[in-house]
Amino acid sequence: MPKTRTSTPADGSVRTAPRPRSKIERRRSRQRVGVVIGLVLGAIFAAAPVLWMLASSFKSNTEIFEFPPRLITDNFSFDAYTAIFSDPEKVQFFVNSYVVSFSVTTLTLLVAIHAAYAFSRFDFPGKRPINMVIVSVQAVPPITLLIPYFGIVVALGLYNTYPGLILTYMVFTLPYAIIMLTGYLNTIPKELDEAVRMDGAGSLTALWRVLVPVSVPGIVSVGVYTFMIAWNEYLFALTLTRTQDMRTVPIGIQLLMGQHSYEWNEIMAMSILGSVPVLVLFLFFQRYFISGLTSGSVKS
């Protein structure tokens, strides 16, 4: 064993010199420093575009491209935001996105909760094949279904309507929602809802009075994800709508790119406004979102 050096001061007391750190401790310290540096660099890399977008929304188009670039401008202005809120067409982009996104989220959760309850608690003919179909839909790239869905929507008379967008988005949000909620319900003991049914209550009563309150984290995580998908979707929103009054925010941002000039400050401002709902939802439900994703994906 290595000897510990001691020293005897003038007052006669014995003091033990600090033991030098071992190689393992030094390596762990370097690793922790490396992790912290990596996280800081990652945060800067992720936040820099957002900060530049936010700063550019308060500039004029000429100031955005000045050199050397400046994050904070001397001519701070809300002109870009004023131009958006004073234009009924641009405000309608946000109205359409809210209507479609909230409708998709609400309907997806209602259908997914009942479907997940059936998959988790009951055995019925065709359960395994149906489950395989739901999982396989997740593997299909949405762009490959664009032309077929366009033909179906037009044939049903849903082109350039809210129902056309809502039903189309639900095709892509429902499989994920059912898979995640089924996995989450599988983590809940069956004795909870079985006890309610033994007391004479029906299956739906057991679902909404027992399982749904317990499954709030999973439901919230699926709801936030569904809202994000519907809010940010671009391809089908562009294909399945025709008139300006039916366009959503992603299409509205693209329409600000004119043939001869781009309204960069308005593009940045609308991008910031378009990011706020998703950011607020995630920050508000962050605790539920993370725990719900973890429980639904790890346990089954």
Phi, psi and chi 1 to 4 in degrees:
 res  aa     phi    psi   chi1   chi2   chi3   chi4
   1 MET       -  138.7  -65.3  178.5   60.4      -
   2 PRO   -66.4  138.9   22.9  -32.1      -      -
   3 LYS   -79.9  142.7  -63.6 -178.7  177.9  179.8
   4 THR   -92.4  124.8  -56.9      -      -      -
   5 ARG   -75.4  138.4  -67.4 -178.4  -57.7  173.4
   6 THR  -123.5  157.3   59.4      -      -      -
   7 SER  -134.1  147.3   59.7      -      -      -
   8 THR  -115.4  105.9  -55.7      -      -      -
   9 PRO   -68.5  177.6  -17.3   31.6      -      -
  10 ALA   -63.6  -29.5      -      -      -      -
  11 ASP   -78.2   -0.3   57.3    2.1      -      -
  12 GLY    90.7   -8.9      -      -      -      -
  13 SER   -75.7  153.5   61.3      -      -      -
  14 VAL  -104.2  126.2  178.3      -      -      -
  15 ARG  -117.6  138.6  -63.7  179.4 -178.2  176.9
  16 THR   -95.4  128.6  -57.5      -      -      -
  17 ALA   -70.4  144.6      -      -      -      -
  18 PRO   -61.0  137.1   22.3  -32.7      -      -
  19 ARG   -73.2  130.5 -175.8  174.9   59.3   87.3
  20 PRO   -63.8  145.0   22.4  -32.6      -      -
  21 ARG   -67.8  143.7  -65.8 -168.9  -57.5  173.3
  22 SER   -77.3  170.5   64.3      -      -      -
  23 LYS   -64.5  -36.1  -67.8 -177.3  178.4 -179.6
  24 ILE   -64.7  -43.4  -64.1  177.5      -      -
  25 GLU   -64.0  -41.5  -68.6  175.8  -21.4      -
  26 ARG   -65.0  -38.8  -70.6 -163.9  -63.5  -92.0
  27 ARG   -66.3  -40.8 -175.9  167.4   62.1 -110.3
  28 ARG   -64.9  -37.5  -71.1  177.5  177.8  174.0
  29 SER   -64.3  -43.4  -62.3      -      -      -
  30 ARG   -63.6  -37.6  -71.2 -165.3  -64.4  -91.6
  31 GLN   -64.4  -42.9  -70.5  174.8  -10.8      -
  32 ARG   -63.2  -41.9  -75.2 -166.0  -67.8  -93.0
  33 VAL   -63.3  -41.0  171.7      -      -      -
  34 GLY   -63.0  -40.3      -      -      -      -
  35 VAL   -64.4  -44.0  169.5      -      -      -
  36 VAL   -62.5  -43.9  171.5      -      -      -
  37 ILE   -62.9  -42.0  -66.5  174.9      -      -
  38 GLY   -62.5  -41.9      -      -      -      -
  39 LEU   -65.4  -40.7  -68.9  174.7      -      -
  40 VAL   -63.9  -45.1  171.0      -      -      -
  41 LEU   -63.8  -39.8  -67.9  176.8      -      -
  42 GLY   -63.9  -40.7      -      -      -      -
  43 ALA   -64.4  -41.2      -      -      -      -
  44 ILE   -64.4  -42.8  -66.3  174.3      -      -
  45 PHE   -61.8  -38.6 -178.7   79.6      -      -
  46 ALA   -78.2  -35.6      -      -      -      -
  47 ALA   -85.2  -26.0      -      -      -      -
  48 ALA   -57.9  -48.1      -      -      -      -
  49 PRO   -60.7  -37.7  -21.2   33.0      -      -
  50 VAL   -67.3  -43.4  178.9      -      -      -
  51 LEU   -63.4  -40.7  -68.7  176.4      -      -
  52 TRP   -66.0  -39.5 -179.3 -103.7      -      -
  53 MET   -63.5  -43.0 -177.2  171.0   64.1      -
  54 LEU   -63.9  -44.9  179.1   62.9      -      -
  55 ALA   -65.3  -38.3      -      -      -      -
  56 SER   -69.0  -25.4  -61.6      -      -      -
  57 SER   -69.0  -16.0   67.1      -      -      -
  58 PHE  -103.2   11.1  -62.5  107.1      -      -
  59 LYS  -110.6  169.4  -60.2  177.8 -178.1  178.9
  60 SER   -86.7  167.0   63.0      -      -      -
  61 ASN   -61.3  -36.1  -76.2  -27.7      -      -
  62 THR   -70.1  -36.8   55.4      -      -      -
  63 GLU   -69.5  -27.2  -71.6  178.3  -50.4      -
  64 ILE   -63.2  -33.4  -67.9  176.1      -      -
  65 PHE  -104.9   14.7  -66.1   98.2      -      -
  66 GLU   -71.0  153.4   66.8  179.3   -0.5      -
  67 PHE  -129.2  131.5 -171.6   84.0      -      -
  68 PRO   -72.6  149.1   27.2  -34.8      -      -
  69 PRO   -67.9  148.5   24.5  -33.2      -      -
  70 ARG  -127.0  136.6  -68.2 -175.4  -58.3  171.5
  71 LEU   -73.2  -39.5 -174.1   63.1      -      -
  72 ILE  -110.9  127.7  -59.3  176.3      -      -
  73 THR   -95.6  154.6  177.7      -      -      -
  74 ASP   -77.9  -27.3  -64.9  -27.8      -      -
  75 ASN  -100.8   62.8  -58.0  -42.5      -      -
  76 PHE   -61.1  127.0 -168.6   84.6      -      -
  77 SER  -146.4  145.2  173.5      -      -      -
  78 PHE   -99.1   20.2  -72.5   93.1      -      -
  79 ASP   -60.8  -38.8  -69.8  -15.3      -      -
  80 ALA   -64.8  -42.6      -      -      -      -
  81 TYR   -69.2  -37.4  -66.7   92.5      -      -
  82 THR   -63.2  -40.1  -57.7      -      -      -
  83 ALA   -64.2  -33.3      -      -      -      -
  84 ILE   -73.7  -49.3  -67.9  173.3      -      -
  85 PHE   -73.7  -19.4  -72.2  115.2      -      -
  86 SER   -89.6   -4.4   61.3      -      -      -
  87 ASP  -104.9  113.0 -171.1  -21.1      -      -
  88 PRO   -58.5  -34.9  -22.9   33.5      -      -
  89 GLU   -64.1  -41.5  -75.6 -171.0   -5.8      -
  90 LYS   -71.4  -35.3  -64.5  173.0 -176.8  175.8
  91 VAL   -65.3  -35.3  173.4      -      -      -
  92 GLN   -64.2  -30.0 -172.1   63.7   34.0      -
  93 PHE   -57.4  -43.8  -63.7  150.0      -      -
  94 PHE   -71.0  -39.0  -71.2   92.1      -      -
  95 VAL   -60.1  -45.5  173.5      -      -      -
  96 ASN   -62.1  -42.8  -65.2  -23.8      -      -
  97 SER   -64.2  -41.1  -74.4      -      -      -
  98 TYR   -65.7  -43.9  -82.1  114.1      -      -
  99 VAL   -62.1  -48.8  170.7      -      -      -
 100 VAL   -66.7  -46.4  172.4      -      -      -
 101 SER   -66.2  -46.4  -61.1      -      -      -
 102 PHE   -67.3  -36.5  -80.9  116.4      -      -
 103 SER   -66.2  -45.4  -60.9      -      -      -
 104 VAL   -61.6  -44.2  170.6      -      -      -
 105 THR   -63.2  -46.2  -57.8      -      -      -
 106 THR   -64.2  -49.2  -58.0      -      -      -
 107 LEU   -67.4  -38.7  -66.7  175.4      -      -
 108 THR   -62.4  -43.7  -63.3      -      -      -
 109 LEU   -65.9  -41.2  -71.9  178.8      -      -
 110 LEU   -61.9  -46.4  -74.7  175.0      -      -
 111 VAL   -69.8  -43.3  175.8      -      -      -
 112 ALA   -66.8  -36.4      -      -      -      -
 113 ILE   -62.3  -46.0  -72.8  172.2      -      -
 114 HIS   -68.6  -41.0  -69.6   86.5      -      -
 115 ALA   -65.9  -43.4      -      -      -      -
 116 ALA   -64.1  -37.0      -      -      -      -
 117 TYR   -62.5  -40.9 -178.9   53.4      -      -
 118 ALA   -66.6  -44.3      -      -      -      -
 119 PHE   -67.2  -32.8  -79.4  113.1      -      -
 120 SER   -82.7  -32.7  176.4      -      -      -
 121 ARG  -114.2  -13.4  -67.6  -61.1 -164.7  -98.3
 122 PHE  -127.9  154.2  -58.3  102.1      -      -
 123 ASP  -109.8  129.5  -69.3  -38.0      -      -
 124 PHE  -146.3  157.9   52.1   88.4      -      -
 125 PRO   -61.0  134.5  -22.9   33.2      -      -
 126 GLY    82.2   10.3      -      -      -      -
 127 LYS   -61.6  -47.5  175.2 -179.7  177.3  179.0
 128 ARG   -66.8  -46.7 -173.5  175.6 -179.5   83.1
 129 PRO   -61.1  -40.3  -24.0   34.2      -      -
 130 ILE   -63.7  -41.3  -65.9  174.1      -      -
 131 ASN   -62.8  -39.7 -163.9   20.6      -      -
 132 MET   -65.2  -38.0  -67.5  178.7   61.3      -
 133 VAL   -64.7  -42.3  170.1      -      -      -
 134 ILE   -61.9  -43.2  -67.6  174.3      -      -
 135 VAL   -67.4  -39.6  173.5      -      -      -
 136 SER   -68.2  -27.8   63.2      -      -      -
 137 VAL   -61.3  -32.3  169.6      -      -      -
 138 GLN   -63.9  -24.0  -70.6  -69.8   94.5      -
 139 ALA   -87.2   -6.7      -      -      -      -
 140 VAL   -87.2  122.1  179.2      -      -      -
 141 PRO   -63.6  128.9  -20.1   31.7      -      -
 142 PRO   -57.5  -32.1  -25.3   34.6      -      -
 143 ILE   -64.3  -27.3 -167.9  171.8      -      -
 144 THR   -70.2  -18.2   61.0      -      -      -
 145 LEU  -100.0    4.8  -56.5  175.1      -      -
 146 LEU   -61.9  -51.5 -178.6   62.0      -      -
 147 ILE   -66.5  -46.4  -64.5  177.9      -      -
 148 PRO   -58.3  -42.6  -25.3   34.4      -      -
 149 TYR   -66.5  -36.3  -89.6  111.0      -      -
 150 PHE   -60.6  -44.8  177.7   79.4      -      -
 151 GLY   -63.8  -40.8      -      -      -      -
 152 ILE   -65.8  -44.2  -66.5  174.1      -      -
 153 VAL   -63.5  -42.1  168.7      -      -      -
 154 VAL   -65.9  -42.7  171.2      -      -      -
 155 ALA   -63.6  -33.5      -      -      -      -
 156 LEU   -85.1   -0.4  -65.7  176.6      -      -
 157 GLY    72.6   25.5      -      -      -      -
 158 LEU  -104.9    7.9  -59.6  176.9      -      -
 159 TYR   -67.3  136.2 -179.3   63.5      -      -
 160 ASN    62.9   38.3 -159.5   47.8      -      -
 161 THR  -133.9  161.0   62.8      -      -      -
 162 TYR   -61.8  -47.8  -73.6  142.1      -      -
 163 PRO   -57.6  -35.4  -26.4   35.8      -      -
 164 GLY   -61.0  -45.8      -      -      -      -
 165 LEU   -68.5  -42.6  -74.8  177.5      -      -
 166 ILE   -63.5  -48.8  -66.9  169.8      -      -
 167 LEU   -65.2  -36.8  -67.2  176.0      -      -
 168 THR   -65.8  -44.7  -59.0      -      -      -
 169 TYR   -64.1  -35.5  -70.5  171.7      -      -
 170 MET   -64.8  -28.5  -73.3 -178.0   63.9      -
 171 VAL   -59.9  -32.9  172.3      -      -      -
 172 PHE   -95.2  -22.5  -57.6  106.3      -      -
 173 THR   -90.8  -29.2   58.1      -      -      -
 174 LEU   -64.0  -45.7  -96.0  176.6      -      -
 175 PRO   -56.7  -47.1  -26.3   35.5      -      -
 176 TYR   -61.2  -44.4  172.5   85.4      -      -
 177 ALA   -62.3  -42.1      -      -      -      -
 178 ILE   -66.5  -43.7  -66.8  173.6      -      -
 179 ILE   -61.7  -47.1  -66.4  170.5      -      -
 180 MET   -67.0  -44.0  -68.3  -61.4  -63.9      -
 181 LEU   -71.0  -33.4  -71.9  179.3      -      -
 182 THR   -62.6  -45.7  -59.6      -      -      -
 183 GLY   -61.4  -36.8      -      -      -      -
 184 TYR   -70.4  -42.7 -163.4   91.0      -      -
 185 LEU   -65.5  -29.2  -69.7  179.7      -      -
 186 ASN   -65.7  -21.4  -73.5  -20.9      -      -
 187 THR   -82.4  -10.7   65.3      -      -      -
 188 ILE   -93.7  128.5  -59.1  174.9      -      -
 189 PRO   -57.1  136.4  -22.8   32.6      -      -
 190 LYS   -68.0  -19.7  -66.0 -177.0  178.6 -179.1
 191 GLU   -61.7  -26.3  -71.2   76.3   12.6      -
 192 LEU   -63.1  -55.6  -70.1  177.7      -      -
 193 ASP   -77.6  -26.2   46.6  -60.1      -      -
 194 GLU   -65.4  -36.5  -72.1  176.9   -5.6      -
 195 ALA   -64.4  -37.9      -      -      -      -
 196 VAL   -67.8  -40.8  175.8      -      -      -
 197 ARG   -68.5  -32.7  -70.2 -159.9  -61.6  -90.8
 198 MET   -67.2  -25.0  -71.0  179.0   62.0      -
 199 ASP   -80.8    2.7  -70.0  -21.6      -      -
 200 GLY   104.8   -2.8      -      -      -      -
 201 ALA   -80.3  155.6      -      -      -      -
 202 GLY   -82.8  176.3      -      -      -      -
 203 SER   -65.3  -41.1  -62.3      -      -      -
 204 LEU   -65.7  -36.1  -70.1  179.3      -      -
 205 THR   -64.3  -42.7  -58.3      -      -      -
 206 ALA   -63.3  -36.9      -      -      -      -
 207 LEU   -65.2  -52.1  170.6   63.1      -      -
 208 TRP   -83.5  -23.8  -72.2  101.1      -      -
 209 ARG   -95.5  -19.9  -70.0 -168.7  177.4 -178.9
 210 VAL  -118.4  -58.5  176.9      -      -      -
 211 LEU   -73.5  -42.4  -66.4 -177.4      -      -
 212 VAL   -62.8  -47.4  169.1      -      -      -
 213 PRO   -59.9  -35.0  -25.2   35.7      -      -
 214 VAL   -73.5  -27.0  176.0      -      -      -
 215 SER   -94.8   17.8  -54.4      -      -      -
 216 VAL   -55.3  -44.1  168.3      -      -      -
 217 PRO   -58.6  -44.3  -26.1   35.9      -      -
 218 GLY   -66.2  -40.6      -      -      -      -
 219 ILE   -65.4  -41.5  -65.6  173.0      -      -
 220 VAL   -64.6  -43.4  168.4      -      -      -
 221 SER   -62.8  -41.8   64.2      -      -      -
 222 VAL   -67.1  -39.6  170.9      -      -      -
 223 GLY   -63.7  -42.9      -      -      -      -
 224 VAL   -63.4  -44.7  172.2      -      -      -
 225 TYR   -61.4  -44.1  173.6   84.3      -      -
 226 THR   -62.6  -43.3  -58.0      -      -      -
 227 PHE   -61.7  -41.3 -175.8   89.5      -      -
 228 MET   -62.4  -43.0  -70.3  169.7   57.1      -
 229 ILE   -62.3  -47.6  -67.2  -63.9      -      -
 230 ALA   -68.3  -36.9      -      -      -      -
 231 TRP   -70.1  -38.9 -177.6  -90.3      -      -
 232 ASN   -93.6   -5.8  -65.1  -39.3      -      -
 233 GLU   -64.9  135.9 -155.2  -74.8  -38.3      -
 234 TYR  -118.4  -46.7  173.7   84.0      -      -
 235 LEU   -62.7  -51.9 -175.5   60.9      -      -
 236 PHE   -72.6  -32.3  -75.0   88.6      -      -
 237 ALA   -63.3  -34.7      -      -      -      -
 238 LEU   -73.8  -38.3  176.8   64.0      -      -
 239 THR   -80.2  -37.0  -54.1      -      -      -
 240 LEU   -94.6    6.1  -59.1 -178.3      -      -
 241 THR  -126.4  154.9   58.4      -      -      -
 242 ARG  -125.7  -42.8 -179.5 -177.0   67.6 -107.6
 243 THR   -95.0  158.6   58.5      -      -      -
 244 GLN   -62.0  -32.6  -64.9  -75.4   85.1      -
 245 ASP   -75.0   -2.0   61.4  -33.1      -      -
 246 MET  -115.1   -0.1  -75.7  -59.4  -57.5      -
 247 ARG   -73.9  151.9  -57.2  -68.4 -164.3 -175.6
 248 THR  -103.2  179.1   56.2      -      -      -
 249 VAL   -59.8  -46.7  170.3      -      -      -
 250 PRO   -57.4  -37.5  -26.2   36.2      -      -
 251 ILE   -71.7  -37.8  -49.6  -57.5      -      -
 252 GLY   -60.9  -38.5      -      -      -      -
 253 ILE   -64.0  -41.3  -65.6  174.3      -      -
 254 GLN   -66.9  -32.8 -172.7  -92.4  -26.3      -
 255 LEU   -70.5  -17.6  -68.8  176.0      -      -
 256 LEU   -74.3   -9.6  -68.1  174.9      -      -
 257 MET   -89.8   94.9  -57.3  177.6 -176.4      -
 258 GLY   -75.8  178.0      -      -      -      -
 259 GLN   -71.7  -35.2 -176.8  177.0   -0.2      -
 260 HIS  -114.0  -18.0  -58.1  -70.1      -      -
 261 SER  -152.2  152.4   63.3      -      -      -
 262 TYR  -112.0  134.5  -71.8    2.0      -      -
 263 GLU   -87.9   79.8  -62.4  -64.3  -25.0      -
 264 TRP   -64.3  -39.2  -74.4  109.1      -      -
 265 ASN   -66.0  -37.1   55.8  -10.7      -      -
 266 GLU   -71.7  -34.7  -67.4 -173.3   25.1      -
 267 ILE   -61.7  -44.6  -67.7  174.6      -      -
 268 MET   -65.2  -41.8  -60.6  -61.3  179.7      -
 269 ALA   -64.4  -43.7      -      -      -      -
 270 MET   -68.5  -32.7 -173.3  171.4  -72.7      -
 271 SER   -65.5  -40.7  -60.9      -      -      -
 272 ILE   -63.7  -47.0  -69.8  -66.2      -      -
 273 LEU   -63.9  -33.8  -66.6  173.3      -      -
 274 GLY   -73.0  -21.9      -      -      -      -
 275 SER   -85.7  -21.0  -56.6      -      -      -
 276 VAL   -61.6  -48.0  168.1      -      -      -
 277 PRO   -59.1  -45.5  -23.7   34.4      -      -
 278 VAL   -65.2  -40.9  176.2      -      -      -
 279 LEU   -63.5  -43.9  179.9   62.3      -      -
 280 VAL   -64.0  -44.1  170.0      -      -      -
 281 LEU   -60.9  -44.6  -80.8  176.9      -      -
 282 PHE   -66.6  -43.0 -177.8   78.2      -      -
 283 LEU   -66.6  -38.3  -68.5  177.8      -      -
 284 PHE   -71.7  -38.2 -169.9   74.8      -      -
 285 PHE  -109.0   23.1  -64.8  110.1      -      -
 286 GLN   -58.4  -42.9 -177.9  179.0   11.0      -
 287 ARG   -62.3  -45.3  177.8  166.6   57.9   91.2
 288 TYR   -68.2  -38.6  -63.5  109.1      -      -
 289 PHE   -61.3  -48.9 -175.7   76.1      -      -
 290 ILE   -68.8  -46.2  -64.9  175.5      -      -
 291 SER   -66.4  -35.3   62.7      -      -      -
 292 GLY   -67.7  -42.8      -      -      -      -
 293 LEU   -63.9  -40.6  -75.0  179.0      -      -
 294 THR   -65.8  -46.6  -56.3      -      -      -
 295 SER   -68.2  -39.5  -61.5      -      -      -
 296 GLY   -73.6  -24.8      -      -      -      -
 297 SER   -98.4  -26.0   58.6      -      -      -
 298 VAL   -89.9  -44.7  175.0      -      -      -
 299 LYS   -99.0  144.6  -60.8  178.7 -177.9  178.6
 300 SER  -152.7      -   59.5      -      -      -
